[in-house]
Amino acid sequence: MEKKERDNGKHWGSWLAAMLLSAVVGAVAALGAVQMNGFPAEAASAKIVQAGDPTVRAQPAQAAQAEQGNISDRIIEAAKAVKPAIVVVVNYVSGGSGLKAQGEGSGIIYDKQGYIVTNNHVVEGAAKLEVLLPNGRNTEAKLIGRDPYSDLAVLQIPAADVTGVAELGDSDKLQVGEPAIAIGNPLGQAFNQSVTVGVISGTKRMMPVTDEATGQFLNEQAVLQTDAAINPGNSGGALCNIEGKVIGVNSSKIATEGVEGMGFAIPINEARQIIDQLMKNGKVSYPALGIQAGDLQKLTASYGIQAPVNYGVVVAAVLSPEAKQAGLEKGDIVTSMDNVKITDSVALHAELFKHKIGDSVALKVYKPDGSERTLNVTLTALPAPSR
């Protein structure tokens, strides 16, 4: 164990831990979870063009109208390409006199063998799952696997019932401002195959994932943000680009009085990794540090606490014997893993995803007494949500 003393004149660690426990524990990420959020958020850059800039050119009205018409045509073609692969997922639960439909969501057929991706909360608690196809036929679906931490699930219907297969795109190449097309079943079967259009409003937006049955906070997840309307029943549907490729799985919607609705989708590149594990194992195994933590920057900004660094994650609680044995404690600030800088929880999750359960990782941490140390921690398995 490497130890480097640092005298900063104050025991800031106890204050950080206290603030974290009192204000953040109820909503922090369980940082053992490897969210499929991929990469740290990056600041957007923009070039401001002055009115006199010689590169600025007026666009003739006819040319602008032609371009707008071309975009509309491409949106129509994109919707035509994806709609045959969008289905209604009906969740039946056991009732007093048999099965009854509890809710409806959307799903995406992504494989010719009948595999469908949807949200975990769409299928949770189901005694039976039924799929309504675009051609009007109903067929029973088998649950292959589901993952509460990413809110994703995989179903399968007979290959003979497949009406279309969606092509998956590359969510890492998305740019803010490009067109986004949401396709799904808002409010259920009555409005199935609905198409709404907007733009990509943001990428890597951190959103909480909670257990549908208990309301328990499970994880934070980096998602795509769009202003394309996403309503109840759209969950599990497709967010597409103008090329007709799926770039996200619609997952949630925020709508409050006085605020225009914001739609969110799980990036398809992150969803693929979950889908692959669900198809292979029926579940997803996540490596865990065995801690509960929050972003340092958010705490210092909120409470004005002085810390020896301005990045990293603060340990609120140590949950696993392995983490305790390694020397992690409440108030520690984790700043790197295997010499990779950890700026926040997104960066920590991205590094965790590169490892397996049982791996040993080297963490650089600032201790509550101001010293800097390197701790070797064995990764454990993230436990299933408590019920």
Secondary structure as the mmCIF struct_conf table of DSSP 4:
data_model
#
loop_
_struct_conf.conf_type_id
_struct_conf.id
_struct_conf.beg_label_comp_id
_struct_conf.beg_label_asym_id
_struct_conf.beg_label_seq_id
_struct_conf.end_label_comp_id
_struct_conf.end_label_asym_id
_struct_conf.end_label_seq_id
STRN STRN1 GLU A 2 LYS A 4
BEND BEND1 GLY A 9 LYS A 10
HELX_RH_AL_P HELX_RH_AL_P1 TRP A 12 ALA A 23
TURN_TY1_P TURN_TY1_P1 VAL A 24 VAL A 24
HELX_RH_3T_P HELX_RH_3T_P1 VAL A 25 ALA A 27
STRN STRN2 ALA A 29 ALA A 29
TURN_TY1_P TURN_TY1_P2 LEU A 31 GLY A 32
BEND BEND2 ALA A 33 ALA A 33
TURN_TY1_P TURN_TY1_P3 MET A 36 ASN A 37
BEND BEND3 PHE A 39 PHE A 39
HELX_LH_PP_P HELX_LH_PP_P1 LYS A 47 GLN A 50
TURN_TY1_P TURN_TY1_P4 ALA A 51 GLY A 52
TURN_TY1_P TURN_TY1_P5 PRO A 54 THR A 55
HELX_LH_PP_P HELX_LH_PP_P2 ALA A 58 PRO A 60
HELX_RH_AL_P HELX_RH_AL_P2 ALA A 61 VAL A 82
HELX_RH_3T_P HELX_RH_3T_P2 LYS A 83 ALA A 85
STRN STRN3 ILE A 86 GLY A 95
TURN_TY1_P TURN_TY1_P6 GLY A 96 SER A 97
STRN STRN4 GLY A 98 ILE A 109
BEND BEND4 ASP A 111 ASP A 111
TURN_TY1_P TURN_TY1_P7 LYS A 112 GLN A 113
STRN STRN5 TYR A 115 THR A 118
HELX_RH_AL_P HELX_RH_AL_P3 ASN A 120 VAL A 123
TURN_TY1_P TURN_TY1_P8 GLU A 124 GLY A 125
BEND BEND5 ALA A 127 ALA A 127
STRN STRN6 LYS A 128 LEU A 132
TURN_TY1_P TURN_TY1_P9 PRO A 134 ASN A 135
BEND BEND6 GLY A 136 GLY A 136
STRN STRN7 ASN A 138 ASP A 147
TURN_TY1_P TURN_TY1_P10 PRO A 148 ASP A 151
STRN STRN8 LEU A 152 GLN A 156
HELX_RH_3T_P HELX_RH_3T_P3 ALA A 159 ASP A 161
HELX_LH_PP_P HELX_LH_PP_P3 ALA A 166 GLU A 167
STRN STRN9 LEU A 168 LEU A 168
HELX_RH_3T_P HELX_RH_3T_P4 SER A 171 LYS A 173
TURN_TY1_P TURN_TY1_P11 VAL A 176 GLY A 177
BEND BEND7 GLU A 178 GLU A 178
STRN STRN10 PRO A 179 GLY A 184
TURN_TY1_P TURN_TY1_P12 PRO A 186 LEU A 187
BEND BEND8 GLY A 188 GLY A 188
HELX_RH_3T_P HELX_RH_3T_P5 GLN A 189 PHE A 191
TURN_TY1_P TURN_TY1_P13 ASN A 192 GLN A 193
STRN STRN11 SER A 194 THR A 210
TURN_TY1_P TURN_TY1_P14 GLU A 212 THR A 214
STRN STRN12 PHE A 217 THR A 226
BEND BEND9 ALA A 228 ALA A 228
TURN_TY1_P TURN_TY1_P15 PRO A 232 GLY A 233
TURN_TY1_P TURN_TY1_P16 SER A 235 GLY A 236
STRN STRN13 ALA A 238 CYS A 240
TURN_TY1_P TURN_TY1_P17 ILE A 242 GLU A 243
BEND BEND10 GLY A 244 GLY A 244
STRN STRN14 VAL A 246 ILE A 254
TURN_TY1_P TURN_TY1_P18 GLU A 257 GLY A 258
BEND BEND11 VAL A 259 VAL A 259
STRN STRN15 MET A 262 PRO A 267
HELX_RH_AL_P HELX_RH_AL_P4 ILE A 268 ASN A 281
BEND BEND12 GLY A 282 LYS A 283
STRN STRN16 PRO A 287 ALA A 288
BEND BEND13 GLY A 290 GLY A 290
STRN STRN17 ILE A 291 ASP A 295
HELX_RH_AL_P HELX_RH_AL_P5 LEU A 296 TYR A 303
BEND BEND14 PRO A 308 PRO A 308
BEND BEND15 ASN A 310 ASN A 310
BEND BEND16 GLY A 312 GLY A 312
STRN STRN18 VAL A 313 VAL A 318
BEND BEND17 SER A 320 SER A 320
HELX_RH_AL_P HELX_RH_AL_P6 PRO A 321 ALA A 326
TURN_TY1_P TURN_TY1_P19 GLY A 327 GLY A 327
TURN_TY1_P TURN_TY1_P20 LYS A 330 GLY A 331
STRN STRN19 ILE A 333 MET A 337
TURN_TY1_P TURN_TY1_P21 ASP A 338 ASN A 339
STRN STRN20 VAL A 340 LYS A 341
BEND BEND18 ASP A 344 ASP A 344
HELX_RH_AL_P HELX_RH_AL_P7 SER A 345 LEU A 352
TURN_TY1_P TURN_TY1_P22 PHE A 353 LYS A 354
BEND BEND19 HIS A 355 HIS A 355
TURN_TY1_P TURN_TY1_P23 ILE A 357 GLY A 358
STRN STRN21 SER A 360 TYR A 366
TURN_TY1_P TURN_TY1_P24 PRO A 368 ASP A 369
BEND BEND20 GLY A 370 GLY A 370
STRN STRN22 GLU A 372 THR A 378
STRN STRN23 THR A 380 ALA A 381
HELX_LH_PP_P HELX_LH_PP_P4 LEU A 382 SER A 386
#
